[in-house]
């Protein structure tokens, strides 16, 4: 019976058939020898059948046959090499920008079931490539954030620059969705109501936001908008407002009305200053040591809020009382009676005795009229128009009245019957229907 030649694996020491291509235990592959065994020491050294154990069981014939047959001896073990993929992965990993490529190539090489190549380079390339990817991200990510921030700023500026256009577009888009307003999640765009009257503004807001909107109101001063006009809103125009929101309307009270200091100003300037605040000025003239036609007193102190006022009373100087007294001229009854037009608005002084006081006015002196014919009657020559009626006068007081000739007034003159006939005098057949009686507007009294 033929005996199979045995050999020893040079790597793991396992006894295997001499003709085996690889070791079934450790997987080492052998090269097939092209030379025949001639009983050299090398063949015997590596051949398992030359061991003492085999020599004891194999007879001489087998030994002779074995010596005459060609023999195969195990070759040296091949060293594993790195694949081209792992080399390429390592090269890519060393380049900064191709780190992701190195990682991909490393994964492909490791995933291959290839026992002939080593994977050390692939693992190293994967690690280096991953670190390269992290470095790439750390370099470019801040710039991306800066670019994003810059983009947001530019977008915001662009939005503010084109706010009017965006508002109109938003209003148009919102109006197209009016049928969906009943949804609780629907929001509407706040309309622009600046410059509108308060009630018109509310109407526009309800049309845009719905009838359930609530309103708060505040009054503010404005140098631009007239009283009652909306100057500002919260939310502002263009803002998104939900159903049932509260809108605050800031309505103009007009220009701020603060009482200026009018003392010492001339009447025309003071009147214009108040007129600019839509306030009227009413004057009363008094004697004062201040310059004539200047304000000497006012109804309100400087700094008073005049928002609820429509007029201001002031006192105006008509000059010094003593200067006025010195400017008057003495006039008699007869001159005043005969030539009333001559003394109109003329400073006058007249001595009189108070005979009547009616309705807080002095009705003056009774005397006889004599002109062409004789008539008896009462002539009113004094009117007390003083703003402060001091001193208080009574009937019988003898006074010196200072004032102005006040033109003339008309009274009826009736003829007097005398024993059944008319006393005509020099004006025979002449009928007198009316007569002019002069007056004096009293500015000041001195009791004598």
C-alpha positions in Angstrom: 0.0 0.0 0.0 1.3 3.4 -1.0 1.9 5.9 1.8 1.1 9.7 1.3 4.1 11.9 1.8 3.6 14.3 4.7 5.2 17.7 5.4 5.4 20.2 8.3 3.9 23.7 7.9 6.8 26.1 8.5 4.5 28.7 10.1 2.3 26.9 12.5 4.1 23.4 12.6 1.0 21.4 11.6 1.6 18.0 9.8 0.0 18.3 6.4 0.2 16.4 3.0 3.4 17.5 1.2 1.4 18.3 -2.0 -0.9 20.8 -0.2 -1.2 24.3 -1.7 -2.0 25.9 1.6 -2.1 25.1 5.3 -5.6 24.1 6.2 -5.0 25.3 9.8 -3.4 28.8 9.4 -4.2 29.4 5.7 -0.6 29.9 4.7 -0.2 29.4 0.9 2.9 27.6 -0.6 4.6 27.8 -3.9 4.9 24.6 -5.8 8.7 23.4 -6.3 9.7 22.8 -10.0 12.7 20.6 -9.1 12.5 16.9 -8.3 13.6 15.5 -5.0 17.0 13.7 -5.4 17.3 12.9 -1.8 19.1 16.2 -1.0 19.5 17.3 2.5 17.0 20.2 1.9 14.2 17.9 0.9 14.8 15.6 3.7 15.0 18.5 6.1 11.6 19.8 5.3 9.8 16.5 4.4 7.8 14.9 7.1 8.4 11.4 6.0 12.1 11.7 7.0 11.1 11.9 10.6 11.9 8.9 12.8 8.3 8.2 13.3 7.7 7.7 9.6 10.9 5.7 9.1 9.7 3.1 11.6 6.4 2.3 9.7 7.6 2.6 6.1 9.3 -0.4 4.6 12.3 -0.4 2.3 10.4 -0.6 -0.9 8.3 2.4 0.0 11.5 4.3 0.9 13.1 3.4 -2.5 9.9 4.4 -4.4 9.7 7.6 -2.5 13.3 8.4 -3.3 12.8 7.8 -7.0 9.6 9.9 -7.2 9.6 13.7 -7.7 8.7 15.5 -4.5 7.0 18.9 -3.7 8.2 21.0 -0.9 6.4 23.9 0.8 7.6 27.3 -0.3 8.3 30.4 1.7 5.2 32.3 3.1 4.3 35.4 1.0 4.1 38.7 2.8 0.8 40.6 2.5 1.0 43.9 0.6 -1.0 47.1 0.7 -3.6 47.5 -2.1 -3.6 50.5 -4.5 -6.9 51.7 -2.9 -5.3 52.0 0.5 -2.3 53.8 -1.0 -4.7 56.2 -2.8 -6.7 56.7 0.4 -3.5 57.7 2.3 -2.5 60.2 -0.4 -5.9 61.8 -0.4 -6.0 62.0 3.4 -2.7 64.0 3.3 -4.4 66.6 1.1 -6.5 69.0 3.0 -9.4 69.3 0.7 -9.7 65.6 -0.3 -10.2 64.3 3.2 -13.7 63.1 2.5 -12.4 61.1 -0.5 -9.8 59.4 1.7 -12.4 58.3 4.1 -14.6 56.8 1.4 -11.7 54.9 -0.2 -10.6 53.6 3.2 -14.1 52.2 3.8 -14.2 50.5 0.4 -10.8 48.9 1.0 -11.6 47.6 4.4 -15.0 46.3 3.3 -13.4 44.1 0.6 -12.8 40.5 1.6 -9.2 40.3 0.4 -6.8 38.1 2.4 -3.8 39.1 0.1 -3.6 42.7 1.2 -3.1 44.5 4.4 -5.5 47.2 5.7 -3.3 49.3 8.0 -2.9 52.1 5.5 -6.6 52.3 5.0 -7.2 52.6 8.7 -4.6 55.4 9.0 -6.0 57.1 5.9 -9.5 57.0 7.4 -8.3 58.6 10.6 -6.3 61.3 8.9 -9.1 62.0 6.4 -11.7 62.3 9.2 -9.4 64.8 11.0 -9.1 66.7 7.7 -12.8 66.9 7.3 -13.2 68.3 10.8 -10.5 70.9 10.0 -12.3 71.8 6.8 -15.6 72.3 8.6 -14.0 74.4 11.4 -12.4 76.7 8.8 -15.4 77.3 6.6 -18.3 77.1 9.1 -17.5 80.5 10.8 -17.4 82.2 7.4 -20.7 80.6 6.5 -22.2 82.0 9.7 -20.8 85.4 8.9 -22.2 85.2 5.4 -25.6 84.2 6.8 -25.6 87.1 9.3 -24.6 89.5 6.6 -27.4 88.1 4.4 -29.9 88.6 7.3 -28.8 92.2 7.8 -29.0 93.0 4.1 -32.4 91.4 4.0 -33.6 93.4 6.9 -32.3 96.7 5.4 -33.9 95.8 2.1 -37.2 95.1 3.9 -37.0 98.5 5.6 -36.1 100.3 2.4 -39.0 98.7 0.6 -41.5 98.8 3.5 -44.1 100.7 1.7 -44.0 98.4 -1.3 -44.1 95.3 1.0 -47.0 96.8 2.9 -49.1 97.3 -0.2 -48.3 93.8 -1.4 -49.1 92.3 2.0 -52.4 94.2 2.1 -53.3 92.9 -1.4 -52.4 89.3 -0.4 -54.3 89.6 2.9 -57.4 90.8 1.2 -57.4 87.8 -1.1 -57.7 85.6 1.9 -60.7 87.4 3.4 -62.9 84.2 3.2 -60.6 82.4 5.6 -60.6 85.1 8.3 -62.9 83.1 10.7 -60.0 80.7 11.4 -58.6 81.4 14.9 -55.0 81.1 13.5 -55.5 83.8 10.8 -53.5 87.0 11.2 -54.1 90.2 9.3 -51.9 93.2 8.3 -52.3 96.4 10.3 -53.4 99.2 7.9 -51.8 102.6 7.7 -54.3 105.1 9.2 -52.0 108.0 10.0 -53.5 111.3 9.2 -57.1 110.0 9.4 -59.8 111.2 11.7 -60.3 108.9 14.7 -63.6 107.4 13.5 -62.4 106.9 9.9 -59.3 105.2 11.3 -61.3 102.8 13.4 -63.5 102.0 10.4 -60.5 101.2 8.2 -58.9 99.0 11.0 -62.1 97.0 11.5 -62.3 96.4 7.7 -58.8 95.1 7.7 -58.6 93.2 11.0 -62.2 92.2 11.6 -65.0 93.6 13.7 -63.8 92.0 17.0 -60.8 94.3 17.3 -60.6 96.4 20.6 -59.3 100.0 20.8 -57.4 102.0 23.4 -57.0 105.7 22.9 -54.5 108.3 24.1 -54.3 112.0 23.4 -50.9 113.5 22.5 -49.6 116.9 21.3 -48.5 117.2 17.7 -47.0 120.0 15.7 -47.8 118.2 12.4 -51.3 116.7 12.7 -54.5 118.7 13.5 -56.6 118.0 16.5 -58.5 114.7 16.3 -56.2 113.1 13.8 -54.4 109.8 14.3 -50.6 110.4 14.7 -49.5 106.9 15.7 -50.7 103.4 16.2 -49.7 100.3 18.1 -49.2 97.9 16.4 -47.6 99.9 13.7 -48.8 99.8 10.1 -47.7 96.6 8.3 -47.5 94.5 11.5 -49.2 91.1 11.6 -52.2 91.3 14.0 -54.3 88.4 15.2 -58.0 88.3 15.6 -59.3 90.0 18.7 -56.2 92.0 19.2 -56.1 95.5 20.9 -55.1 98.5 18.8 -54.0 101.7 20.5 -54.7 104.9 18.7 -52.7 108.0 19.5 -54.8 111.0 18.6 -53.6 114.6 18.2 -54.5 117.3 20.7 -53.1 119.8 18.3 -50.1 121.9 19.1 -49.1 122.1 22.7 -51.0 125.0 24.3 -48.9 126.5 27.0 -49.6 130.0 28.2 -46.7 132.3 27.2 -45.6 135.3 29.2 -47.5 138.1 27.5 -46.6 140.8 30.1 -44.8 143.7 28.3 -45.7 142.6 24.8 -47.6 144.8 22.5 -51.2 143.9 21.7 -50.6 142.9 18.1 -47.7 140.5 18.9 -49.6 138.9 21.9 -52.7 138.4 19.8 -50.8 136.7 17.0 -49.0 134.4 19.5 -52.3 133.2 20.9 -53.9 133.0 17.5 -51.2 130.5 16.4 -52.6 128.2 19.2 -56.2 128.8 18.0 -56.9 130.9 21.1 -58.7 134.3 21.0 -57.6 137.3 23.1 -60.0 139.8 24.7 -58.6 143.1 25.9 -59.6 145.7 28.6 -57.8 149.0 28.7 -56.7 150.4 32.0 -54.5 153.3 33.1 -51.0 152.1 33.8 -47.5 153.5 34.1 -46.5 150.9 31.4 -46.2 152.0 27.8 -49.4 152.5 26.0 -50.8 149.5 24.1 -48.8 147.0 26.0 -50.0 144.0 28.1 -49.9 144.7 31.8 -51.9 141.7 33.1 -53.3 138.3 31.8 -55.9 135.8 32.9 -53.5 132.9 33.2 -50.0 132.6 34.6 -47.1 131.7 32.2 -46.8 127.9 31.8 -50.5 127.2 32.3 -51.9 124.4 30.1 -54.4 126.0 27.8 -55.5 122.8 26.0 -59.1 123.3 27.2 -59.2 127.0 26.7 -60.5 129.0 23.8 -59.8 132.6 24.9 -57.6 134.6 27.2 -58.5 138.0 28.8 -55.7 140.5 29.1 -55.5 144.1 30.4 -53.8 146.7 28.1 -52.2 149.9 29.2 -53.8 153.1 27.9 -51.1 155.2 29.4 -50.6 157.1 32.6 -53.7 158.4 34.3 -52.0 161.7 35.1 -50.9 162.1 31.5 -54.5 161.6 30.4 -55.8 164.2 32.9 -53.3 166.7 31.7 -54.4 166.1 28.1 -58.1 166.8 28.7 -59.8 170.1 27.9 -62.6 171.8 29.8 -65.9 172.0 27.9 -69.2 173.6 28.8 -72.7 172.2 28.4 -73.6 174.5 25.6 -70.5 173.8 23.5 -71.0 170.0 23.9 -74.6 170.4 23.0 -74.2 172.6 19.9 -71.1 171.0 18.4 -71.0 167.3 19.5 -69.1 166.2 16.3 -66.3 168.5 17.2 -65.5 166.7 20.5 -65.9 163.1 19.4 -63.0 161.0 20.7 -61.5 164.1 22.3 -60.2 164.0 25.9 -62.7 166.0 28.0 -63.1 167.2 31.5 -66.4 168.4 32.9 -67.7 169.4 36.3 -71.1 168.0 37.2 -73.5 167.1 39.9 -74.9 163.6 39.9 -78.7 163.7 39.5 -79.6 160.2 38.5 -78.1 156.7 38.6 -79.8 154.0 36.6 -78.6 150.5 35.6 -75.2 151.2 37.2 -74.8 154.2 34.9 -74.8 157.9 35.6 -77.5 159.7 33.7 -76.0 163.1 34.3 -77.4 166.6 34.6 -80.8 168.2 33.9 -80.7 171.5 32.2 -82.9 173.6 29.8 -82.3 173.6 26.1 -82.6 176.9 24.4 -82.3 177.1 20.7 -84.8 179.2 18.6 -87.6 178.0 20.8 -87.6 177.0 24.4 -88.1 173.4 25.4 -87.6 171.7 28.7 -86.0 168.3 28.9 -83.3 166.1 30.5 -80.0 165.6 28.7 -77.8 162.6 29.5 -74.2 163.7 29.3 -72.3 161.2 31.4 -71.8 157.4 31.1 -69.7 155.5 33.6 -67.8 153.0 31.5 -64.9 152.5 33.9 -63.8 148.8 34.1 -63.5 149.3 37.9 -66.2 151.6 39.1 -64.4 153.1 42.0 -65.0 155.3 43.8 -68.7 154.4 44.1 -70.9 157.4 43.3 -74.3 158.4 44.6 -76.9 161.0 43.6 -75.8 164.5 44.8 -72.0 163.9 44.5 -70.2 166.7 42.9 -67.6 165.3 40.5 -65.0 166.1 37.9 -65.4 163.6 35.1 -62.6 162.7 32.7 -63.5 161.0 29.5 -64.0 161.2 25.7 -66.6 162.9 23.7 -68.8 160.0 22.5 -70.5 161.5 19.5 -74.2 162.0 19.6 -77.5 160.1 20.1 -81.0 161.0 18.9 -83.9 161.8 21.2 -87.4 163.0 20.3 -88.3 166.6 21.1 -92.0 167.2 21.6 -93.5 170.7 21.4 -95.0 172.1 24.5 -98.6 173.4 24.5 -99.1 176.8 26.0 -102.7 177.9 26.8 -104.0 176.0 23.9 -101.5 177.4 21.4 -98.0 176.6 20.5 -95.2 178.8 21.7 -93.2 178.9 18.4 -90.8 181.7 19.2 -88.7 182.8 16.3 -89.2 179.7 14.2 -92.7 180.3 13.3 -94.5 177.3 11.7 -91.3 175.2 12.1 -91.7 171.7 13.5 -88.8 170.0 15.4 -89.1 166.1 15.3 -85.8 165.1 16.8 -82.7 166.5 18.4 -79.1 165.3 18.9 -77.9 165.1 22.5 -74.2 164.6 23.1 -72.6 162.1 25.6 -69.3 161.7 27.5 -67.8 158.3 28.0 -66.3 158.5 31.5 -62.8 157.1 32.1 -62.2 158.4 35.6 -64.0 160.3 38.3 -62.6 162.7 41.0 -65.1 163.6 43.8 -64.9 167.3 44.7 
